[in-house]
Amino acid sequence: MKILFVVQFKYPYEVRTYKEVKSLINSGHEVHLLCRNPTGLPLEEEVGGLKIHRLENKKLLSQPLPFSFFWQRKIFDICRVQNIN
């Protein structure tokens, strides 16, 4: 199963998220993670089987997820391109 995991903070510095995505990957799932990018890390990379997608660093990204066009658009784009239902 393909899974998109969305977090509103930067990754990989949150232990709970790391453990959850590792467990999903070890169970055979293809896991994509969408997160913030406050420190200028690559916008896309794969680490240990986890496909990480980061939003560009923009001031409007500080809005809560349900109210931000940038978050909603990126979620839609990842799901469409990666064929995540």
Contacts in CASP RR format, 6 or more apart in sequence:
PFRMAT RR
TARGET T0000
AUTHOR 0000-0000-0000
METHOD contacts of the structure
MODEL  1
MKILFVVQFKYPYEVRTYKEVKSLINSGHEVHLLCRNPTGLPLEEEVGGL
KIHRLENKKLLSQPLPFSFFWQRKIFDICRVQNIN
1 29 0 8 1.000
1 30 0 8 1.000
2 29 0 8 1.000
2 30 0 8 1.000
2 31 0 8 1.000
2 32 0 8 1.000
2 82 0 8 1.000
2 83 0 8 1.000
2 84 0 8 1.000
2 85 0 8 1.000
3 24 0 8 1.000
3 29 0 8 1.000
3 30 0 8 1.000
3 31 0 8 1.000
3 32 0 8 1.000
3 84 0 8 1.000
4 32 0 8 1.000
4 33 0 8 1.000
4 34 0 8 1.000
4 75 0 8 1.000
4 78 0 8 1.000
4 79 0 8 1.000
4 82 0 8 1.000
4 84 0 8 1.000
5 17 0 8 1.000
5 20 0 8 1.000
5 21 0 8 1.000
5 24 0 8 1.000
5 31 0 8 1.000
5 32 0 8 1.000
5 33 0 8 1.000
5 34 0 8 1.000
6 33 0 8 1.000
6 34 0 8 1.000
6 35 0 8 1.000
6 65 0 8 1.000
6 71 0 8 1.000
6 75 0 8 1.000
7 14 0 8 1.000
7 17 0 8 1.000
7 33 0 8 1.000
7 34 0 8 1.000
7 35 0 8 1.000
8 35 0 8 1.000
8 36 0 8 1.000
8 64 0 8 1.000
8 65 0 8 1.000
9 35 0 8 1.000
9 36 0 8 1.000
10 35 0 8 1.000
10 36 0 8 1.000
10 37 0 8 1.000
10 38 0 8 1.000
10 39 0 8 1.000
10 41 0 8 1.000
10 54 0 8 1.000
11 17 0 8 1.000
11 18 0 8 1.000
11 33 0 8 1.000
11 35 0 8 1.000
11 52 0 8 1.000
11 54 0 8 1.000
12 18 0 8 1.000
12 47 0 8 1.000
17 33 0 8 1.000
21 31 0 8 1.000
21 33 0 8 1.000
21 50 0 8 1.000
22 50 0 8 1.000
24 31 0 8 1.000
25 31 0 8 1.000
25 48 0 8 1.000
25 49 0 8 1.000
25 50 0 8 1.000
30 51 0 8 1.000
31 49 0 8 1.000
31 50 0 8 1.000
31 51 0 8 1.000
32 50 0 8 1.000
32 51 0 8 1.000
32 52 0 8 1.000
32 53 0 8 1.000
32 78 0 8 1.000
32 82 0 8 1.000
32 84 0 8 1.000
33 50 0 8 1.000
33 51 0 8 1.000
33 52 0 8 1.000
33 53 0 8 1.000
34 53 0 8 1.000
34 54 0 8 1.000
34 55 0 8 1.000
34 71 0 8 1.000
34 74 0 8 1.000
34 75 0 8 1.000
34 78 0 8 1.000
35 52 0 8 1.000
35 53 0 8 1.000
35 54 0 8 1.000
35 55 0 8 1.000
36 54 0 8 1.000
36 55 0 8 1.000
36 57 0 8 1.000
36 61 0 8 1.000
37 43 0 8 1.000
37 54 0 8 1.000
37 55 0 8 1.000
37 56 0 8 1.000
37 57 0 8 1.000
38 57 0 8 1.000
40 54 0 8 1.000
40 57 0 8 1.000
41 54 0 8 1.000
42 54 0 8 1.000
43 53 0 8 1.000
43 54 0 8 1.000
43 55 0 8 1.000
43 56 0 8 1.000
44 51 0 8 1.000
44 52 0 8 1.000
44 53 0 8 1.000
44 54 0 8 1.000
45 51 0 8 1.000
45 52 0 8 1.000
46 52 0 8 1.000
51 82 0 8 1.000
53 74 0 8 1.000
53 78 0 8 1.000
55 61 0 8 1.000
55 70 0 8 1.000
55 71 0 8 1.000
55 74 0 8 1.000
58 70 0 8 1.000
60 68 0 8 1.000
60 69 0 8 1.000
60 70 0 8 1.000
61 68 0 8 1.000
61 70 0 8 1.000
61 71 0 8 1.000
63 71 0 8 1.000
65 71 0 8 1.000
65 72 0 8 1.000
78 84 0 8 1.000
79 85 0 8 1.000
END
